[in-house]
Amino acid sequence: MIEKSAADPTPEEASRFLMQATFGPKESEITALDNSNFDTWLNTQFAKPRVSHYDYIWNLRTQGVDVDNFSNNYAIESFWKQAITGDDQLRQRVTWGLSQIFVVGEQDNARNSTYYDLLAENAFGNYRTLLEKVTLSPAMGQWLSHIGNQKEDVATGRLPDENYAREVMQLFSIGLWQLNADGTRKLDANNQPIPTYTQDDIRGMAKVLTGWSYANCNPAQEPWYCIDSARNGWYRIYDNVDTPAPLPLVKTEVYRDVTKQMTAMAAYHSTSEKKIVGGITLPAGRTAELDLKDGLDALFNHPNVGPFFGRQLIQRLVKSNPTPAYVGRVSAVFANNGQGVRGDLKAVIRAILLDPEARDVTQATTTTSGKLREPILRLAHYLRAFTVPDGATPRYDMNPWWMDEVFAQRPLSSKSVFNFYSPGYAPPGEMATNNLVGPEFQIYNESTLVDSHNFIEYWVTNDPSTDTDPGHVPSFKHNYAAYTALASNPTALVDKLNLILTSNTMSPEARTSIITAVTNVPAGTNQARDRFTMALMLFEISPDYLIQK
């Protein structure tokens, strides 16, 4: 197990830990952790209950909001509300990371909210359970087309769909190349990487995945896979035609099956012999349930999973380029949590966040440490640290165009199963030359740099609670009093922001430049606010903030 320190962290250490474990710390959270310790914080966070995204959308529907519109805008709204206001910040941050590994793109409110709930519910559970839940999710089933996957038919030449069979191996579990325990590639006698699986393994896994469809599907009354009638979480079948169920509704009624795990239909499952990864052969004549169990067990027990999955979760939380030693330590905990359990995600998360490579503050001074803050993290941190909910029932309605065009990143809306960016993306130039990756740089360019900064600047300088745009639901307002109170002392103001935004890792040169700029804001009626907004926006565009160290 990774050695844990019980010592109280300094404010700087507390801030840096919370940068990695939350959607960005508030000053009060830094103070609370400064008076506690990492282990206690983790245990408290692990015990916090989950709040349902599906319930959020359900409640909107009962209030007459049209959530049955085949968009996922309200699922995204629920994401923002929980990311910004939820006190289960570790679950929120880890779930966001998982959603970029087990990727499902934009579908509809019911599918996306239920899928995100699935990730959140299993974020602190076991990887094997998570893998099965993801596999049987109707959202994933539609996204990667294995819902309604039928057995082979020799007469017609039909073969099972191979889409999910390929991606569950390539992206969700074992990757393309055989790995050592530290994540480095194994090499053959010719010094070449060794493939993890073959096309035959894909075909075998595709057969494993046949016969699964929507829950409660009745093939005697509708197409066996229910594709034509199963579109939204609150639709019911009336004479084989989708009809919105009228209000009021009660949750004990049977609604559209996209909110439930898929179930097996024996008549459509392949009962032939199946050869899968690892040289395993599943004999003929077995059920869909047993084939799925053994197929996923084969992936779960593959030695690649610990380093492959662990490295990606490190990238989502801590740094883009973990050393092989760091990956190896996390991989060892995945293999055995200290009590003989494989795949314990609580243990893996604890290992990632408490590893010396994550906690050693001197790491913040190295040129290979840290990660580019993705747009979602930048915006969420601003909203958490500098705004408060507005109104009795605050909502966080973020215009989809803003997210797509301004940030090139919108929750639950990746256009590809490969996520918004690849974990192996290496920006051209010095990073690529030095064999370093920077996944988030794949969506960071001249346009997103300028537009995202201007977008945040608009909200920093204009109180959203006064927004009269008819397409926007004002839901938060500025909370600047503690900072404008320091405006007469630019050094104190900048140092407070330095702790909250960069964990006191801003370079002396940048700190001096911002203090000078704040000091030079001319006197006037709004000088205090103008000084604060000047300081905040200079932090927002500084490399010291853009790179999470």
ROTI-242087 format. One record per residue (C-alpha): residue number from 1; residue in three letters; chain; x, y, z. Coordinates in Angstrom, 2 decimals. Layout:
// residues N
- sevex|drenpa|rolo|x|y|z
- NUM|ala|A|X|Y|Z
...
END
This chain:
// residues 549
- sevex|drenpa|rolo|x|y|z
- 1|met|A|0.00|0.00|0.00
- 2|ile|A|1.05|3.62|-0.55
- 3|glu|A|2.41|5.17|2.63
- 4|lys|A|0.06|7.88|3.98
- 5|ser|A|1.04|10.84|6.12
- 6|ala|A|-1.19|11.83|9.03
- 7|ala|A|0.48|15.24|9.34
- 8|asp|A|-1.63|18.33|8.83
- 9|pro|A|-1.05|19.86|5.41
- 10|thr|A|0.03|23.45|4.99
- 11|pro|A|-2.42|25.81|3.25
- 12|glu|A|-0.38|25.43|0.05
- 13|glu|A|-0.45|21.63|0.31
- 14|ala|A|-4.18|21.66|1.05
- 15|ser|A|-4.88|23.87|-1.96
- 16|arg|A|-2.80|21.71|-4.29
- 17|phe|A|-4.49|18.50|-3.10
- 18|leu|A|-7.93|20.01|-3.66
- 19|met|A|-6.93|21.12|-7.18
- 20|gln|A|-6.48|17.43|-7.98
- 21|ala|A|-9.39|15.99|-6.00
- 22|thr|A|-12.20|18.52|-6.63
- 23|phe|A|-13.53|20.87|-9.29
- 24|gly|A|-11.38|23.59|-7.71
- 25|pro|A|-11.14|24.67|-4.08
- 26|lys|A|-12.89|27.44|-2.24
- 27|glu|A|-10.94|29.34|0.40
- 28|ser|A|-13.10|27.80|3.13
- 29|glu|A|-12.28|24.29|1.90
- 30|ile|A|-8.56|25.03|1.93
- 31|thr|A|-8.85|26.26|5.52
- 32|ala|A|-10.83|23.18|6.58
- 33|leu|A|-8.30|20.78|5.07
- 34|asp|A|-5.43|22.80|6.52
- 35|asn|A|-6.94|22.00|9.95
- 36|ser|A|-7.42|18.31|9.13
- 37|asn|A|-5.47|15.80|7.01
- 38|phe|A|-5.71|14.10|3.66
- 39|asp|A|-6.74|10.71|4.99
- 40|thr|A|-9.64|12.10|7.01
- 41|trp|A|-10.78|14.18|4.05
- 42|leu|A|-10.75|11.14|1.77
- 43|asn|A|-12.69|8.99|4.22
- 44|thr|A|-15.29|11.74|4.66
- 45|gln|A|-15.66|12.15|0.92
- 46|phe|A|-15.96|8.42|0.31
- 47|ala|A|-18.86|8.31|2.78
- 48|lys|A|-20.87|11.16|1.23
- 49|pro|A|-24.12|10.10|-0.48
- 50|arg|A|-24.65|10.41|-4.21
- 51|val|A|-27.23|12.82|-5.64
- 52|ser|A|-29.08|11.54|-8.72
- 53|his|A|-28.90|13.38|-12.04
- 54|tyr|A|-31.89|11.38|-13.27
- 55|asp|A|-33.95|12.60|-10.30
- 56|tyr|A|-32.99|16.17|-11.13
- 57|ile|A|-34.39|15.81|-14.64
- 58|trp|A|-37.42|13.95|-13.35
- 59|asn|A|-38.21|16.84|-11.01
- 60|leu|A|-37.93|19.31|-13.90
- 61|arg|A|-40.40|17.22|-15.87
- 62|thr|A|-42.93|17.19|-13.06
- 63|gln|A|-42.66|20.99|-13.07
- 64|gly|A|-43.68|21.05|-16.73
- 65|val|A|-40.22|21.49|-18.27
- 66|asp|A|-39.94|19.79|-21.66
- 67|val|A|-37.14|17.35|-20.92
- 68|asp|A|-38.49|14.85|-23.49
- 69|asn|A|-36.98|16.79|-26.37
- 70|phe|A|-34.26|14.34|-27.44
- 71|ser|A|-31.46|16.63|-26.30
- 72|asn|A|-29.19|16.21|-23.28
- 73|asn|A|-29.24|19.87|-22.22
- 74|tyr|A|-30.87|19.14|-18.86
- 75|ala|A|-28.48|16.29|-18.14
- 76|ile|A|-25.67|18.81|-18.68
- 77|glu|A|-27.45|21.32|-16.45
- 78|ser|A|-27.54|18.73|-13.69
- 79|phe|A|-23.83|18.05|-14.23
- 80|trp|A|-22.98|21.71|-13.69
- 81|lys|A|-25.21|22.06|-10.65
- 82|gln|A|-23.57|19.13|-8.89
- 83|ala|A|-20.03|19.96|-10.02
- 84|ile|A|-20.35|23.50|-8.67
- 85|thr|A|-22.55|23.11|-5.59
- 86|gly|A|-22.11|19.47|-4.57
- 87|asp|A|-20.18|18.82|-1.38
- 88|asp|A|-19.23|15.32|-2.61
- 89|gln|A|-16.45|16.90|-4.65
- 90|leu|A|-14.24|13.82|-4.84
- 91|arg|A|-17.04|11.79|-6.39
- 92|gln|A|-17.80|14.65|-8.77
- 93|arg|A|-14.20|14.96|-9.96
- 94|val|A|-13.61|11.20|-10.26
- 95|thr|A|-16.90|10.68|-12.12
- 96|trp|A|-15.93|13.40|-14.57
- 97|gly|A|-12.63|11.58|-15.08
- 98|leu|A|-14.38|8.24|-15.61
- 99|ser|A|-16.72|9.83|-18.16
- 100|gln|A|-13.65|10.66|-20.24
- 101|ile|A|-12.45|7.05|-20.14
- 102|phe|A|-15.78|5.23|-20.52
- 103|val|A|-17.01|7.75|-23.08
- 104|val|A|-20.65|8.11|-24.10
- 105|gly|A|-21.52|11.04|-26.35
- 106|glu|A|-24.59|13.22|-26.60
- 107|gln|A|-27.85|11.28|-26.71
- 108|asp|A|-30.88|12.38|-24.67
- 109|asn|A|-31.58|13.58|-21.14
- 110|ala|A|-32.75|10.19|-19.88
- 111|arg|A|-29.87|8.15|-21.28
- 112|asn|A|-27.12|10.64|-20.42
- 113|ser|A|-28.32|11.38|-16.88
- 114|thr|A|-28.78|7.68|-16.11
- 115|tyr|A|-25.36|6.87|-17.53
- 116|tyr|A|-23.66|9.59|-15.49
- 117|asp|A|-25.47|8.28|-12.41
- 118|leu|A|-24.07|4.85|-13.20
- 119|leu|A|-20.52|6.21|-13.26
- 120|ala|A|-21.05|8.18|-10.06
- 121|glu|A|-22.64|5.24|-8.24
- 122|asn|A|-19.67|2.99|-9.07
- 123|ala|A|-16.87|5.55|-8.82
- 124|phe|A|-15.89|4.26|-5.38
- 125|gly|A|-16.78|0.62|-6.00
- 126|asn|A|-14.95|-2.09|-7.92
- 127|tyr|A|-13.69|-1.74|-11.48
- 128|arg|A|-15.16|-5.13|-12.44
- 129|thr|A|-18.65|-4.02|-11.40
- 130|leu|A|-18.19|-0.70|-13.18
- 131|leu|A|-17.11|-2.46|-16.38
- 132|glu|A|-20.22|-4.64|-16.38
- 133|lys|A|-22.56|-1.76|-15.60
- 134|val|A|-21.05|0.26|-18.45
- 135|thr|A|-21.35|-2.71|-20.80
- 136|leu|A|-25.05|-3.21|-20.04
- 137|ser|A|-25.96|0.47|-20.05
- 138|pro|A|-28.55|1.31|-22.75
- 139|ala|A|-26.66|4.56|-23.30
- 140|met|A|-23.47|2.67|-24.10
- 141|gly|A|-25.47|0.05|-25.98
- 142|gln|A|-26.79|2.67|-28.36
- 143|trp|A|-23.56|4.67|-28.52
- 144|leu|A|-21.44|1.66|-29.53
- 145|ser|A|-24.26|-0.29|-31.21
- 146|his|A|-24.21|-3.54|-29.23
- 147|ile|A|-27.78|-3.17|-28.04
- 148|gly|A|-29.77|-5.47|-30.28
- 149|asn|A|-26.61|-7.33|-31.31
- 150|gln|A|-27.79|-10.62|-32.82
- 151|lys|A|-26.01|-13.95|-33.16
- 152|glu|A|-24.36|-14.98|-36.40
- 153|asp|A|-26.47|-16.39|-39.24
- 154|val|A|-24.66|-18.67|-41.65
- 155|ala|A|-27.51|-18.60|-44.16
- 156|thr|A|-27.48|-14.82|-44.59
- 157|gly|A|-23.83|-14.24|-43.74
- 158|arg|A|-24.73|-11.99|-40.83
- 159|leu|A|-22.01|-11.53|-38.21
- 160|pro|A|-22.35|-9.97|-34.74
- 161|asp|A|-21.59|-6.25|-34.44
- 162|glu|A|-17.92|-5.82|-33.42
- 163|asn|A|-18.01|-2.17|-32.36
- 164|tyr|A|-18.24|-2.50|-28.58
- 165|ala|A|-16.20|-5.71|-28.59
- 166|arg|A|-13.30|-3.70|-29.99
- 167|glu|A|-13.67|-0.59|-27.85
- 168|val|A|-14.21|-2.40|-24.53
- 169|met|A|-10.72|-3.82|-25.05
- 170|gln|A|-8.96|-0.92|-26.76
- 171|leu|A|-10.34|1.93|-24.63
- 172|phe|A|-12.00|0.62|-21.48
- 173|ser|A|-9.75|-2.15|-20.20
- 174|ile|A|-6.52|-3.49|-21.76
- 175|gly|A|-5.44|-1.18|-24.58
- 176|leu|A|-3.70|-2.01|-27.84
- 177|trp|A|-0.29|-3.12|-26.55
- 178|gln|A|0.86|-5.50|-23.84
- 179|leu|A|2.17|-3.55|-20.86
- 180|asn|A|4.54|-4.07|-17.99
- 181|ala|A|3.17|-3.36|-14.53
- 182|asp|A|4.60|0.18|-14.71
- 183|gly|A|2.76|0.99|-17.94
- 184|thr|A|5.75|0.68|-20.26
- 185|arg|A|5.25|-1.49|-23.35
- 186|lys|A|6.47|-5.05|-23.52
- 187|leu|A|8.68|-5.71|-26.55
- 188|asp|A|9.23|-8.83|-28.63
- 189|ala|A|12.55|-10.28|-29.79
- 190|asn|A|12.67|-7.65|-32.55
- 191|asn|A|12.16|-4.82|-30.06
- 192|gln|A|8.62|-4.23|-31.31
- 193|pro|A|5.49|-3.72|-29.16
- 194|ile|A|3.26|-6.78|-28.76
- 195|pro|A|-0.46|-6.47|-29.60
- 196|thr|A|-2.83|-7.18|-26.75
- 197|tyr|A|-5.52|-8.87|-28.82
- 198|thr|A|-6.24|-10.08|-32.35
- 199|gln|A|-9.09|-9.74|-34.82
- 200|asp|A|-10.18|-13.24|-33.81
- 201|asp|A|-10.43|-12.06|-30.20
- 202|ile|A|-12.68|-9.22|-31.38
- 203|arg|A|-14.92|-11.65|-33.24
- 204|gly|A|-15.13|-13.89|-30.19
- 205|met|A|-16.00|-11.00|-27.88
- 206|ala|A|-18.62|-9.80|-30.38
- 207|lys|A|-20.34|-13.18|-30.03
- 208|val|A|-20.15|-12.86|-26.25
- 209|leu|A|-22.07|-9.60|-26.53
- 210|thr|A|-25.00|-10.93|-28.56
- 211|gly|A|-28.56|-11.19|-27.24
- 212|trp|A|-28.70|-8.10|-25.03
- 213|ser|A|-31.55|-5.61|-25.40
- 214|tyr|A|-33.69|-3.09|-23.55
- 215|ala|A|-35.32|-4.22|-20.33
- 216|asn|A|-38.99|-5.18|-20.68
- 217|cys|A|-38.70|-5.49|-24.45
- 218|asn|A|-41.48|-7.66|-25.89
- 219|pro|A|-40.42|-9.08|-29.27
- 220|ala|A|-43.93|-10.44|-29.84
- 221|gln|A|-45.28|-6.91|-30.07
- 222|glu|A|-42.35|-4.91|-31.41
- 223|pro|A|-38.93|-5.34|-33.04
- 224|trp|A|-36.98|-7.65|-30.76
- 225|tyr|A|-34.34|-5.07|-29.96
- 226|cys|A|-36.94|-2.30|-29.41
- 227|ile|A|-34.90|0.24|-31.34
- 228|asp|A|-37.97|1.72|-33.01
- 229|ser|A|-39.83|2.32|-29.79
- 230|ala|A|-37.20|2.86|-27.11
- 231|arg|A|-36.02|6.41|-27.38
- 232|asn|A|-36.58|8.32|-24.19
- 233|gly|A|-36.83|7.63|-20.49
- 234|trp|A|-40.43|8.76|-20.07
- 235|tyr|A|-41.98|7.33|-23.22
- 236|arg|A|-44.35|4.37|-23.14
- 237|ile|A|-45.56|2.12|-25.93
- 238|tyr|A|-49.17|2.54|-27.09
- 239|asp|A|-49.93|0.24|-30.03
- 240|asn|A|-46.25|0.19|-31.02
- 241|val|A|-46.13|3.98|-31.32
- 242|asp|A|-44.10|6.26|-29.10
- 243|thr|A|-46.42|8.54|-27.15
- 244|pro|A|-45.30|10.89|-24.40
- 245|ala|A|-46.70|9.74|-21.09
- 246|pro|A|-48.98|12.48|-19.73
- 247|leu|A|-48.46|14.17|-16.39
- 248|pro|A|-48.76|13.41|-13.59
- 249|leu|A|-46.50|10.36|-13.47
- 250|val|A|-45.33|8.18|-10.63
- 251|lys|A|-41.98|6.44|-10.63
- 252|thr|A|-43.46|3.03|-9.93
- 253|glu|A|-44.86|2.96|-13.47
- 254|val|A|-42.82|1.26|-16.18
- 255|tyr|A|-41.22|3.84|-18.44
- 256|arg|A|-39.00|3.53|-21.41
- 257|asp|A|-36.24|1.04|-20.91
- 258|val|A|-33.31|3.39|-21.56
- 259|thr|A|-33.07|4.04|-17.82
- 260|lys|A|-32.57|0.36|-16.94
- 261|gln|A|-29.72|-2.06|-17.51
- 262|met|A|-30.03|-4.24|-20.58
- 263|thr|A|-31.31|-7.80|-20.17
- 264|ala|A|-30.55|-10.98|-22.10
- 265|met|A|-32.84|-12.59|-24.64
- 266|ala|A|-31.69|-16.18|-25.08
- 267|ala|A|-33.05|-16.69|-28.60
- 268|tyr|A|-30.72|-14.04|-30.00
- 269|his|A|-27.51|-15.02|-28.19
- 270|ser|A|-24.76|-16.89|-30.00
- 271|thr|A|-24.28|-20.36|-28.51
- 272|ser|A|-21.25|-21.25|-30.61
- 273|glu|A|-17.74|-21.62|-29.21
- 274|lys|A|-15.96|-18.31|-28.58
- 275|lys|A|-12.22|-17.65|-28.50
- 276|ile|A|-11.38|-14.45|-26.61
- 277|val|A|-8.37|-12.51|-25.34
- 278|gly|A|-5.75|-14.35|-23.33
- 279|gly|A|-6.14|-17.60|-25.24
- 280|ile|A|-9.40|-18.34|-23.42
- 281|thr|A|-12.05|-20.46|-25.11
- 282|leu|A|-15.67|-20.27|-23.97
- 283|pro|A|-17.42|-23.56|-24.84
- 284|ala|A|-20.55|-23.77|-26.95
- 285|gly|A|-24.07|-23.97|-25.58
- 286|arg|A|-23.87|-21.35|-22.84
- 287|thr|A|-26.16|-18.51|-21.79
- 288|ala|A|-25.63|-14.84|-22.56
- 289|glu|A|-25.22|-14.12|-18.85
- 290|leu|A|-22.47|-16.73|-18.35
- 291|asp|A|-20.62|-15.74|-21.51
- 292|leu|A|-20.69|-12.08|-20.48
- 293|lys|A|-19.45|-12.91|-16.98
- 294|asp|A|-16.51|-14.94|-18.25
- 295|gly|A|-15.75|-12.48|-21.05
- 296|leu|A|-15.57|-9.51|-18.70
- 297|asp|A|-13.68|-11.55|-16.10
- 298|ala|A|-11.04|-12.26|-18.75
- 299|leu|A|-10.61|-8.54|-19.34
- 300|phe|A|-10.71|-7.67|-15.64
- 301|asn|A|-8.00|-10.18|-14.78
- 302|his|A|-5.73|-9.21|-17.67
- 303|pro|A|-2.43|-7.77|-16.35
- 304|asn|A|-2.81|-4.69|-18.58
- 305|val|A|-5.84|-3.27|-16.76
- 306|gly|A|-4.06|-1.85|-13.71
- 307|pro|A|-1.42|0.17|-15.59
- 308|phe|A|-3.71|1.04|-18.52
- 309|phe|A|-6.64|2.31|-16.45
- 310|gly|A|-4.49|3.67|-13.63
- 311|arg|A|-2.39|5.84|-15.91
- 312|gln|A|-5.46|7.41|-17.48
- 313|leu|A|-7.03|8.21|-14.10
- 314|ile|A|-3.73|9.76|-12.98
- 315|gln|A|-3.88|11.93|-16.10
- 316|arg|A|-7.44|13.05|-15.32
- 317|leu|A|-6.62|13.99|-11.71
- 318|val|A|-2.93|14.78|-11.26
- 319|lys|A|-0.56|14.99|-14.21
- 320|ser|A|-0.23|14.20|-17.89
- 321|asn|A|3.13|12.42|-17.68
- 322|pro|A|3.32|10.18|-14.61
- 323|thr|A|6.60|8.32|-14.24
- 324|pro|A|6.61|4.55|-14.71
- 325|ala|A|7.27|4.25|-10.97
- 326|tyr|A|4.08|6.20|-10.17
- 327|val|A|2.04|4.10|-12.59
- 328|gly|A|3.58|0.96|-11.14
- 329|arg|A|2.62|1.87|-7.57
- 330|val|A|-0.97|2.60|-8.58
- 331|ser|A|-1.08|-0.56|-10.70
- 332|ala|A|0.04|-2.62|-7.70
- 333|val|A|-2.84|-1.25|-5.63
- 334|phe|A|-5.27|-2.05|-8.44
- 335|ala|A|-4.00|-5.64|-8.39
- 336|asn|A|-4.26|-5.88|-4.60
- 337|asn|A|-5.71|-3.29|-2.26
- 338|gly|A|-3.77|-4.79|0.65
- 339|gln|A|-6.57|-7.18|1.54
- 340|gly|A|-6.42|-9.38|-1.54
- 341|val|A|-9.06|-7.46|-3.51
- 342|arg|A|-8.44|-6.58|-7.14
- 343|gly|A|-9.97|-3.50|-8.76
- 344|asp|A|-10.87|-1.58|-5.55
- 345|leu|A|-11.40|1.93|-6.90
- 346|lys|A|-11.31|3.60|-3.48
- 347|ala|A|-7.85|2.16|-2.97
- 348|val|A|-6.80|3.22|-6.48
- 349|ile|A|-8.04|6.80|-5.98
- 350|arg|A|-6.32|6.98|-2.60
- 351|ala|A|-3.09|5.68|-4.13
- 352|ile|A|-3.23|8.22|-6.96
- 353|leu|A|-3.86|11.22|-4.71
- 354|leu|A|-1.49|10.26|-1.87
- 355|asp|A|1.41|9.06|-3.99
- 356|pro|A|4.65|10.96|-3.35
- 357|glu|A|4.65|12.07|-6.99
- 358|ala|A|1.27|13.74|-6.41
- 359|arg|A|1.99|15.17|-2.99
- 360|asp|A|5.62|16.30|-3.25
- 361|val|A|5.30|20.05|-3.69
- 362|thr|A|8.68|20.22|-5.39
- 363|gln|A|6.97|18.48|-8.31
- 364|ala|A|5.32|21.81|-9.03
- 365|thr|A|8.72|23.25|-9.99
- 366|thr|A|9.59|20.64|-12.61
- 367|thr|A|8.99|21.22|-16.31
- 368|thr|A|7.27|17.84|-16.80
- 369|ser|A|4.82|18.07|-13.91
- 370|gly|A|1.15|18.91|-13.93
- 371|lys|A|-1.48|19.08|-16.65
- 372|leu|A|-3.21|21.73|-18.71
- 373|arg|A|-6.46|22.71|-17.02
- 374|glu|A|-9.21|21.62|-19.36
- 375|pro|A|-11.92|24.24|-20.02
- 376|ile|A|-14.50|22.51|-17.82
- 377|leu|A|-12.14|22.68|-14.82
- 378|arg|A|-11.33|26.35|-15.41
- 379|leu|A|-14.99|27.38|-15.57
- 380|ala|A|-16.05|25.14|-12.68
- 381|his|A|-13.29|26.49|-10.45
- 382|tyr|A|-14.30|30.09|-11.13
- 383|leu|A|-17.96|29.34|-10.40
- 384|arg|A|-17.14|27.43|-7.20
- 385|ala|A|-14.67|29.93|-5.78
- 386|phe|A|-16.21|33.26|-6.77
- 387|thr|A|-19.98|32.83|-7.09
- 388|val|A|-22.88|31.67|-4.93
- 389|pro|A|-26.21|30.10|-5.96
- 390|asp|A|-28.92|32.62|-6.77
- 391|gly|A|-32.56|31.96|-5.90
- 392|ala|A|-34.44|29.33|-3.95
- 393|thr|A|-33.95|26.63|-6.59
- 394|pro|A|-30.80|27.63|-8.49
- 395|arg|A|-30.21|26.15|-11.91
- 396|tyr|A|-27.06|26.04|-13.99
- 397|asp|A|-28.23|26.34|-17.57
- 398|met|A|-25.09|26.63|-19.70
- 399|asn|A|-25.80|27.43|-23.34
- 400|pro|A|-24.68|24.38|-25.38
- 401|trp|A|-23.17|26.62|-28.05
- 402|trp|A|-20.92|28.24|-25.49
- 403|met|A|-19.51|24.89|-24.45
- 404|asp|A|-19.06|23.55|-27.98
- 405|glu|A|-17.77|26.63|-29.76
- 406|val|A|-16.03|28.54|-26.98
- 407|phe|A|-14.53|25.69|-24.93
- 408|ala|A|-14.58|22.80|-27.45
- 409|gln|A|-15.72|20.68|-24.53
- 410|arg|A|-19.24|20.02|-23.30
- 411|pro|A|-20.04|17.41|-20.60
- 412|leu|A|-21.52|14.14|-21.88
- 413|ser|A|-21.19|15.36|-25.45
- 414|ser|A|-17.94|14.06|-26.89
- 415|lys|A|-18.28|13.56|-30.61
- 416|ser|A|-16.12|10.44|-30.45
- 417|val|A|-15.63|7.44|-28.19
- 418|phe|A|-12.00|8.59|-28.08
- 419|asn|A|-13.02|11.54|-25.88
- 420|phe|A|-12.44|15.25|-26.45
- 421|tyr|A|-8.72|14.50|-26.66
- 422|ser|A|-6.50|11.44|-26.68
- 423|pro|A|-4.53|10.43|-23.56
- 424|gly|A|-1.55|9.98|-25.85
- 425|tyr|A|-1.73|13.32|-27.69
- 426|ala|A|1.67|15.02|-27.91
- 427|pro|A|1.59|18.70|-28.92
- 428|pro|A|4.01|19.44|-31.79
- 429|gly|A|7.26|21.04|-30.77
- 430|glu|A|9.22|20.75|-27.57
- 431|met|A|6.79|18.38|-25.83
- 432|ala|A|6.68|15.92|-28.72
- 433|thr|A|10.45|16.12|-29.13
- 434|asn|A|10.85|15.16|-25.47
- 435|asn|A|8.30|12.32|-25.68
- 436|leu|A|5.81|14.13|-23.45
- 437|val|A|2.05|14.09|-23.88
- 438|gly|A|-0.43|16.87|-23.21
- 439|pro|A|-3.93|15.51|-23.85
- 440|glu|A|-5.83|18.73|-23.18
- 441|phe|A|-3.67|20.67|-25.65
- 442|gln|A|-5.53|18.87|-28.43
- 443|ile|A|-8.48|21.27|-27.96
- 444|tyr|A|-6.34|24.26|-26.95
- 445|asn|A|-5.68|26.60|-29.86
- 446|glu|A|-5.77|30.28|-30.76
- 447|ser|A|-9.55|30.28|-30.97
- 448|thr|A|-10.38|28.39|-27.77
- 449|leu|A|-7.68|30.27|-25.85
- 450|val|A|-9.09|33.70|-26.70
- 451|asp|A|-12.78|32.79|-26.72
- 452|ser|A|-12.73|30.91|-23.42
- 453|his|A|-10.85|33.73|-21.73
- 454|asn|A|-13.32|36.29|-23.07
- 455|phe|A|-16.22|34.10|-21.97
- 456|ile|A|-14.98|33.86|-18.38
- 457|glu|A|-14.10|37.56|-18.40
- 458|tyr|A|-17.69|38.38|-19.32
- 459|trp|A|-18.99|36.54|-16.27
- 460|val|A|-16.26|37.91|-14.03
- 461|thr|A|-17.20|41.47|-14.92
- 462|asn|A|-20.99|41.07|-15.43
- 463|asp|A|-23.13|39.62|-12.67
- 464|pro|A|-25.00|36.63|-14.16
- 465|ser|A|-27.98|37.24|-11.87
- 466|thr|A|-28.78|40.34|-13.97
- 467|asp|A|-28.62|38.44|-17.28
- 468|thr|A|-31.83|39.05|-19.22
- 469|asp|A|-31.07|36.68|-22.11
- 470|pro|A|-34.36|34.76|-22.55
- 471|gly|A|-32.42|31.59|-23.35
- 472|his|A|-30.49|31.69|-20.08
- 473|val|A|-31.61|30.78|-16.57
- 474|pro|A|-29.73|33.06|-14.10
- 475|ser|A|-28.58|30.80|-11.32
- 476|phe|A|-25.56|32.31|-9.59
- 477|lys|A|-24.22|35.68|-8.58
- 478|his|A|-20.84|37.11|-7.73
- 479|asn|A|-19.33|36.54|-4.30
- 480|tyr|A|-16.47|39.04|-4.33
- 481|ala|A|-16.74|40.78|-0.96
- 482|ala|A|-13.80|39.00|0.68
- 483|tyr|A|-11.57|40.06|-2.23
- 484|thr|A|-12.72|43.63|-2.87
- 485|ala|A|-12.13|44.22|0.85
- 486|leu|A|-8.42|43.70|0.14
- 487|ala|A|-8.30|45.98|-2.87
- 488|ser|A|-6.49|48.72|-0.98
- 489|asn|A|-3.65|46.24|-0.43
- 490|pro|A|-2.81|44.78|-3.87
- 491|thr|A|-0.14|42.48|-2.44
- 492|ala|A|-2.57|40.88|0.01
- 493|leu|A|-5.22|40.55|-2.70
- 494|val|A|-2.83|38.86|-5.12
- 495|asp|A|-1.49|36.55|-2.44
- 496|lys|A|-5.01|35.41|-1.52
- 497|leu|A|-5.71|34.58|-5.17
- 498|asn|A|-2.31|32.93|-5.44
- 499|leu|A|-3.32|30.43|-2.75
- 500|ile|A|-6.79|29.71|-4.16
- 501|leu|A|-5.86|29.54|-7.83
- 502|thr|A|-2.26|28.31|-8.01
- 503|ser|A|-1.53|26.90|-4.53
- 504|asn|A|1.11|29.62|-4.09
- 505|thr|A|3.11|28.27|-7.05
- 506|met|A|2.93|31.41|-9.18
- 507|ser|A|6.38|32.56|-10.26
- 508|pro|A|7.81|35.62|-8.45
- 509|glu|A|7.97|37.48|-11.76
- 510|ala|A|4.31|36.88|-12.58
- 511|arg|A|3.25|37.74|-9.03
- 512|thr|A|5.12|41.06|-9.19
- 513|ser|A|3.61|41.89|-12.59
- 514|ile|A|0.06|41.29|-11.36
- 515|ile|A|0.61|43.32|-8.18
- 516|thr|A|1.91|46.19|-10.33
- 517|ala|A|-1.06|46.00|-12.71
- 518|val|A|-3.54|45.97|-9.81
- 519|thr|A|-1.80|48.89|-8.14
- 520|asn|A|-2.05|50.91|-11.36
- 521|val|A|-5.84|50.59|-11.61
- 522|pro|A|-6.94|54.24|-11.34
- 523|ala|A|-8.97|55.55|-8.45
- 524|gly|A|-12.72|55.80|-8.94
- 525|thr|A|-16.10|54.69|-7.68
- 526|asn|A|-15.48|51.06|-8.68
- 527|gln|A|-11.76|50.88|-7.96
- 528|ala|A|-12.05|48.03|-5.44
- 529|arg|A|-14.02|45.83|-7.81
- 530|asp|A|-11.91|46.83|-10.81
- 531|arg|A|-8.73|45.92|-8.94
- 532|phe|A|-10.11|42.50|-8.05
- 533|thr|A|-11.35|41.73|-11.55
- 534|met|A|-8.01|42.88|-13.00
- 535|ala|A|-6.17|40.52|-10.66
- 536|leu|A|-8.52|37.60|-11.30
- 537|met|A|-8.38|37.88|-15.08
- 538|leu|A|-4.59|38.13|-15.09
- 539|phe|A|-4.46|34.95|-13.02
- 540|glu|A|-6.90|33.26|-15.41
- 541|ile|A|-4.61|33.81|-18.42
- 542|ser|A|-1.32|33.16|-16.65
- 543|pro|A|0.62|29.96|-17.45
- 544|asp|A|0.97|29.39|-13.70
- 545|tyr|A|-2.80|28.95|-13.47
- 546|leu|A|-3.45|27.31|-16.84
- 547|ile|A|-1.10|24.48|-15.90
- 548|gln|A|-2.38|22.62|-12.85
- 549|lys|A|0.80|21.74|-10.93
END
